[in-house]
Amino acid sequence: MPRWPGFVLPEALPFPFEEILPEKSGIRWVHSNGKSAEKYLPETSGAGCAFLDYDNDGWMDIYLVNSGKCDFFTPNPPLRNALYKNNRDGTFTDVTEKAGVAAGGFGQGVAVADYDGDGFSDLYVTQYGRSILYHNNGDGTFSDVTEKAGVAAPGWASSAVWFDYDNDGRLDLFVGRFVDFSKELNKPCGIHDDGRHHYCIPKIYSPMPSWLFHNNGDGTFTDVSKESGIASHLGKVWGVVATDINNDGLIDLWVSNDTVANFLFVNRGKGKFDEIATTAGVAYSDAGRARSGMGVDSADFNDDGWMDLFVANLDREMFAIYKNNHDETFDDVALPTGIGKATKFMSGWGLKFFDYDNDGDLDLFLANGNPDDLISSLHGEVTYEEPLMLFHNTGKSFQDVSSQSGPVFAMPMSSRGLALGDFDNDGAVDVLVSVNNGAPRLLRNNAGRSNHWLGIHLRGRKSNPDAIGAVVTYQAGDLKRRRVKVGGGSYLSSHDPRMVLGLGKREKLEWLEVKWPMPGGTTQRFTDLPINRYITIVEGQEKWK
C-alpha cells in the first residue's frame, strides 16, 4: 500500500475513517476526464458528486458526475453520469437509466434541492457547454426541464447553489461561471521536455459573469444576474457557498475565483447584492495577491455566533480561514490555527466543516490534488496526486490528524469534489470524494459513533423547502451550540440535507430551537428530544416526527 510521508499507523481500531471498496459497495462507476495531448482545461477540473435521498426512503443515495461529449471530446462509447440507489445494507444499485439522469455532456458539478416544494429533491447538473435541470417526478424518474425553466446557463458552468435570496419562500439558483473557453479559444501552455503540454494556469483566459436565476414559483426562472449586481463582476468561479455573514437574515454568497479576486456578495435586500470582498479582507492574500481559489465553505468554527469563511488555494499559496470580525470584515487565521503550514504544498478542491466525531466542535475535511499532471517536473516538493486531510478542532487550533485517521489518508489521489452524507444512518457523517479520471472514494465514518448525537431534517413551509438559512441552537448539559444551515459549499458537490448535532458524552439534549428563514422567520423551541436517531422538524408543526 502506498503511503504518504509521515503516515503513522495507530494501534487503536477501527480507524476514524474506513474506505468502502467497490466490491463491497457496488459502486463500480469510474470518472473519465477525456485526457488529450492538447490538455484542454476542462479535462482537469471535474468532477463533482452528491448525497441525496431522491426516493424519500430516508437513506442517502449517491450521484456522480462524468465528462462527456463537447466541442473537443467525443467519447466512444458515450460516457454518462451515475445515480446509485442506497439498498440500506451498505450497498448501492445503479439506477441511472431508469431514473433518466445520465446527462452526457461534459459534466462539472451538481446542486440538489427541492426547488418546487413538492417534497422531492431535484438535480441541477452544471456542465461545460449547457447545464441541465432534472425535475424529480416522485416515482423514481426525472425529467429534463431545462428549457422550460430557462436555466441552461450556456458556457462553462462550475459550482451552483440553491438559496432563497429574496426571502419569498422559493429556492433561487446561483450558477458560477468559469473562464471564456472553447476548443477554438484553447491556448497551449508550457511544453515539457518530451513535448507534452502542461494544463494552463487560467490567467490567460478572460473572466466571465455568473448567473442568478429567480424562482418564479411556476417551474420557470427569470435571469436577474444584471439587476441584482451579480453580473457586474467578472470572475473565474470555482466554488460557492450560501451563508449569512452579518446575521441580518439575508443570505449572502462567498465565491472563490481562480487567479482573480474572490467575491463576497452581501445581500442588501430588494434583490440587490454588494460585492465587498476587498474591503472585507477576503479578496486577496495578505500580500495583496489574487490566489487560485477553488473549494469554499462557511461555518462558525470558533462558536462566537458569526459565520466564518474558508477557501482552498493552489500549492505554495496557502489556504485561508477567515475569522468573522462581526463588522463585515475578516482576518485570515490560517497560520495561528495551523491550517496554513499544513497546507503549504497542497492544492485544495472539495472541503467541508463538520463534526466528524460528534464532540460538538466543527472539524475540517480537505480533498486535494494539483490540476497539472506534470507539476512535479516544475516543483519537486509538489505532486499531482495528493492525500486527503482531516483536521480536528481543539477549540483553539486545528490539529492535523490525517495520519491517525485511516489508511485512505496515506493514498495520494487526484481528488476534486467532496460530499458529506450519512449513508448508513448511524449518526456518523460519511464522506464521498470524486477523483478526476478515477473511481470515487466512499469513506465510512467510524468516529462519530463514539459520542451521542441528534440528526434533524428541517422542512420549510412558509420558508424555503430545504430551510437554507435556518439557525439551529441546542443545549446539552454544559454544551451550547449554534449552527446555520448553509447552501452548498465544497466544490462542485452537494450534501446530505440533514444536520447532525454532536453531544459528546452527554446523554440528554435539554432543548433545541429552530429559527426559520424568512418569510416565516419564527422561532420554534423543542424539548423532550431523543438522542442517537434522526427526526424531522416541519415548520409550524409543534411536534417533531
Solvent accessible surface area in square Angstrom, and as a share of the most:
residue,aa,sasa,rsa
1,M,119,0.53
2,P,92,0.58
3,R,128,0.47
4,W,72,0.25
5,P,110,0.69
6,G,64,0.61
7,F,27,0.11
8,V,82,0.47
9,L,96,0.48
10,P,32,0.20
11,E,175,0.79
12,A,77,0.59
13,L,129,0.64
14,P,91,0.57
15,F,32,0.13
16,P,34,0.22
17,F,0,0.00
18,E,67,0.30
19,E,37,0.17
20,I,7,0.03
21,L,86,0.43
22,P,43,0.27
23,E,119,0.53
24,K,113,0.48
25,S,2,0.01
26,G,31,0.29
27,I,8,0.04
28,R,156,0.57
29,W,26,0.09
30,V,80,0.46
31,H,7,0.03
32,S,33,0.21
33,N,5,0.03
34,G,13,0.12
35,K,110,0.47
36,S,31,0.20
37,A,82,0.64
38,E,86,0.38
39,K,13,0.06
40,Y,18,0.07
41,L,11,0.05
42,P,1,0.01
43,E,1,0.00
44,T,4,0.02
45,S,1,0.01
46,G,2,0.02
47,A,1,0.01
48,G,1,0.01
49,C,0,0.00
50,A,0,0.00
51,F,0,0.00
52,L,2,0.01
53,D,19,0.10
54,Y,12,0.04
55,D,40,0.21
56,N,78,0.40
57,D,36,0.19
58,G,36,0.35
59,W,59,0.21
60,M,5,0.02
61,D,0,0.00
62,I,0,0.00
63,Y,0,0.00
64,L,0,0.00
65,V,1,0.00
66,N,4,0.02
67,S,3,0.02
68,G,0,0.00
69,K,133,0.56
70,C,26,0.15
71,D,70,0.36
72,F,25,0.10
73,F,37,0.16
74,T,97,0.57
75,P,19,0.12
76,N,144,0.74
77,P,104,0.66
78,P,111,0.70
79,L,44,0.22
80,R,75,0.27
81,N,1,0.01
82,A,0,0.00
83,L,0,0.00
84,Y,8,0.03
85,K,59,0.25
86,N,1,0.01
87,N,55,0.28
88,R,132,0.48
89,D,104,0.54
90,G,14,0.13
91,T,42,0.25
92,F,8,0.03
93,T,64,0.37
94,D,57,0.30
95,V,23,0.13
96,T,1,0.00
97,E,120,0.54
98,K,152,0.64
99,A,1,0.01
100,G,39,0.37
101,V,0,0.00
102,A,25,0.19
103,A,34,0.27
104,G,24,0.23
105,G,18,0.17
106,F,2,0.01
107,G,1,0.01
108,Q,0,0.00
109,G,0,0.00
110,V,4,0.02
111,A,4,0.03
112,V,27,0.15
113,A,3,0.03
114,D,2,0.01
115,Y,12,0.05
116,D,61,0.32
117,G,43,0.41
118,D,66,0.34
119,G,27,0.26
120,F,52,0.22
121,S,24,0.15
122,D,0,0.00
123,L,0,0.00
124,Y,0,0.00
125,V,0,0.00
126,T,0,0.00
127,Q,10,0.04
128,Y,15,0.06
129,G,39,0.37
130,R,83,0.30
131,S,0,0.00
132,I,12,0.06
133,L,0,0.00
134,Y,11,0.04
135,H,39,0.17
136,N,0,0.00
137,N,64,0.33
138,G,30,0.29
139,D,100,0.52
140,G,17,0.16
141,T,40,0.23
142,F,14,0.06
143,S,45,0.29
144,D,78,0.40
145,V,31,0.18
146,T,1,0.00
147,E,125,0.56
148,K,136,0.58
149,A,0,0.00
150,G,41,0.40
151,V,0,0.00
152,A,22,0.17
153,A,3,0.02
154,P,87,0.55
155,G,20,0.19
156,W,3,0.01
157,A,0,0.00
158,S,0,0.00
159,S,6,0.04
160,A,12,0.09
161,V,2,0.01
162,W,9,0.03
163,F,0,0.00
164,D,3,0.01
165,Y,12,0.05
166,D,51,0.27
167,N,26,0.13
168,D,47,0.24
169,G,11,0.11
170,R,86,0.32
171,L,0,0.00
172,D,0,0.00
173,L,0,0.00
174,F,0,0.00
175,V,0,0.00
176,G,0,0.00
177,R,41,0.15
178,F,0,0.00
179,V,1,0.00
180,D,52,0.27
181,F,16,0.07
182,S,27,0.17
183,K,94,0.40
184,E,143,0.64
185,L,80,0.40
186,N,34,0.17
187,K,88,0.37
188,P,98,0.61
189,C,25,0.15
190,G,48,0.47
191,I,121,0.61
192,H,39,0.17
193,D,147,0.76
194,D,91,0.47
195,G,44,0.43
196,R,121,0.44
197,H,40,0.18
198,H,15,0.07
199,Y,13,0.05
200,C,11,0.07
201,I,100,0.51
202,P,11,0.07
203,K,146,0.62
204,I,74,0.38
205,Y,8,0.03
206,S,64,0.41
207,P,43,0.27
208,M,37,0.17
209,P,41,0.26
210,S,7,0.05
211,W,27,0.10
212,L,0,0.00
213,F,7,0.03
214,H,32,0.14
215,N,3,0.01
216,N,54,0.28
217,G,48,0.46
218,D,96,0.50
219,G,20,0.20
220,T,38,0.22
221,F,16,0.07
222,T,62,0.36
223,D,74,0.39
224,V,16,0.09
225,S,6,0.04
226,K,168,0.71
227,E,96,0.43
228,S,1,0.01
229,G,18,0.17
230,I,1,0.00
231,A,21,0.16
232,S,82,0.53
233,H,61,0.27
234,L,96,0.48
235,G,1,0.01
236,K,6,0.03
237,V,1,0.00
238,W,8,0.03
239,G,0,0.00
240,V,4,0.02
241,V,0,0.00
242,A,0,0.00
243,T,1,0.00
244,D,16,0.08
245,I,1,0.00
246,N,27,0.14
247,N,59,0.30
248,D,70,0.36
249,G,39,0.37
250,L,39,0.19
251,I,9,0.05
252,D,0,0.00
253,L,0,0.00
254,W,0,0.00
255,V,0,0.00
256,S,0,0.00
257,N,0,0.00
258,D,9,0.05
259,T,18,0.11
260,V,41,0.24
261,A,22,0.17
262,N,12,0.06
263,F,15,0.06
264,L,0,0.00
265,F,2,0.01
266,V,0,0.00
267,N,1,0.00
268,R,103,0.38
269,G,15,0.14
270,K,207,0.88
271,G,20,0.20
272,K,105,0.44
273,F,12,0.05
274,D,65,0.33
275,E,46,0.21
276,I,23,0.12
277,A,0,0.00
278,T,90,0.53
279,T,111,0.65
280,A,1,0.01
281,G,38,0.37
282,V,0,0.00
283,A,2,0.01
284,Y,86,0.33
285,S,22,0.14
286,D,132,0.68
287,A,72,0.55
288,G,53,0.51
289,R,166,0.61
290,A,37,0.29
291,R,22,0.08
292,S,6,0.04
293,G,1,0.01
294,M,2,0.01
295,G,0,0.00
296,V,0,0.00
297,D,1,0.01
298,S,3,0.02
299,A,10,0.08
300,D,6,0.03
301,F,18,0.08
302,N,54,0.28
303,D,54,0.28
304,D,57,0.30
305,G,18,0.18
306,W,60,0.21
307,M,4,0.02
308,D,1,0.00
309,L,0,0.00
310,F,0,0.00
311,V,1,0.00
312,A,0,0.00
313,N,1,0.00
314,L,32,0.16
315,D,4,0.02
316,R,109,0.40
317,E,51,0.23
318,M,49,0.22
319,F,0,0.00
320,A,0,0.00
321,I,0,0.00
322,Y,3,0.01
323,K,65,0.28
324,N,2,0.01
325,N,48,0.25
326,H,85,0.38
327,D,90,0.47
328,E,43,0.19
329,T,45,0.26
330,F,10,0.04
331,D,71,0.37
332,D,30,0.16
333,V,22,0.12
334,A,1,0.01
335,L,117,0.58
336,P,101,0.63
337,T,9,0.05
338,G,29,0.28
339,I,0,0.00
340,G,0,0.00
341,K,173,0.73
342,A,33,0.26
343,T,0,0.00
344,K,105,0.45
345,F,77,0.32
346,M,16,0.07
347,S,0,0.00
348,G,1,0.01
349,W,4,0.02
350,G,0,0.00
351,L,1,0.00
352,K,17,0.07
353,F,12,0.05
354,F,14,0.06
355,D,13,0.07
356,Y,14,0.05
357,D,19,0.10
358,N,2,0.01
359,D,37,0.19
360,G,1,0.01
361,D,28,0.14
362,L,19,0.09
363,D,0,0.00
364,L,0,0.00
365,F,0,0.00
366,L,1,0.00
367,A,0,0.00
368,N,0,0.00
369,G,0,0.00
370,N,2,0.01
371,P,29,0.18
372,D,14,0.07
373,D,29,0.15
374,L,15,0.07
375,I,13,0.06
376,S,65,0.42
377,S,61,0.39
378,L,104,0.52
379,H,55,0.25
380,G,69,0.67
381,E,91,0.41
382,V,1,0.00
383,T,53,0.31
384,Y,50,0.19
385,E,84,0.38
386,E,1,0.01
387,P,5,0.03
388,L,0,0.00
389,M,12,0.05
390,L,0,0.00
391,F,1,0.00
392,H,40,0.18
393,N,7,0.04
394,T,70,0.41
395,G,59,0.57
396,K,191,0.81
397,S,39,0.25
398,F,9,0.04
399,Q,98,0.43
400,D,62,0.32
401,V,20,0.11
402,S,13,0.09
403,S,25,0.16
404,Q,74,0.33
405,S,1,0.01
406,G,0,0.00
407,P,35,0.22
408,V,4,0.02
409,F,5,0.02
410,A,0,0.00
411,M,44,0.19
412,P,36,0.23
413,M,4,0.02
414,S,4,0.03
415,S,0,0.00
416,R,0,0.00
417,G,0,0.00
418,L,0,0.00
419,A,0,0.00
420,L,13,0.07
421,G,0,0.00
422,D,1,0.00
423,F,2,0.01
424,D,36,0.19
425,N,39,0.20
426,D,32,0.16
427,G,0,0.00
428,A,0,0.00
429,V,20,0.11
430,D,0,0.00
431,V,0,0.00
432,L,1,0.00
433,V,0,0.00
434,S,7,0.04
435,V,16,0.09
436,N,6,0.03
437,N,80,0.41
438,G,14,0.14
439,A,35,0.27
440,P,15,0.09
441,R,53,0.19
442,L,6,0.03
443,L,0,0.00
444,R,41,0.15
445,N,0,0.00
446,N,16,0.08
447,A,19,0.15
448,G,0,0.00
449,R,112,0.41
450,S,67,0.43
451,N,21,0.11
452,H,46,0.20
453,W,14,0.05
454,L,0,0.00
455,G,0,0.00
456,I,0,0.00
457,H,51,0.23
458,L,1,0.01
459,R,35,0.13
460,G,3,0.03
461,R,147,0.54
462,K,145,0.62
463,S,1,0.01
464,N,0,0.00
465,P,14,0.09
466,D,18,0.09
467,A,0,0.00
468,I,16,0.08
469,G,13,0.13
470,A,0,0.00
471,V,27,0.16
472,V,0,0.00
473,T,25,0.15
474,Y,1,0.00
475,Q,39,0.17
476,A,0,0.00
477,G,42,0.41
478,D,124,0.64
479,L,9,0.05
480,K,110,0.47
481,R,48,0.18
482,R,60,0.22
483,R,26,0.09
484,V,19,0.11
485,K,19,0.08
486,V,25,0.14
487,G,2,0.02
488,G,24,0.23
489,G,4,0.04
490,S,1,0.01
491,Y,1,0.00
492,L,3,0.02
493,S,8,0.05
494,S,11,0.07
495,H,31,0.14
496,D,19,0.10
497,P,38,0.24
498,R,31,0.11
499,M,25,0.11
500,V,29,0.17
501,L,4,0.02
502,G,2,0.02
503,L,0,0.00
504,G,5,0.05
505,K,142,0.60
506,R,73,0.26
507,E,133,0.60
508,K,124,0.52
509,L,2,0.01
510,E,65,0.29
511,W,37,0.13
512,L,0,0.00
513,E,45,0.20
514,V,0,0.00
515,K,111,0.47
516,W,3,0.01
517,P,16,0.10
518,M,96,0.43
519,P,59,0.37
520,G,14,0.14
521,G,23,0.22
522,T,80,0.46
523,T,74,0.43
524,Q,29,0.13
525,R,133,0.48
526,F,8,0.03
527,T,79,0.46
528,D,116,0.60
529,L,20,0.10
530,P,31,0.19
531,I,43,0.22
532,N,64,0.33
533,R,103,0.38
534,Y,39,0.15
535,I,4,0.02
536,T,33,0.19
537,I,1,0.00
538,V,4,0.02
539,E,14,0.06
540,G,61,0.59
541,Q,83,0.37
542,E,162,0.73
543,K,122,0.52
544,W,36,0.13
545,K,133,0.57
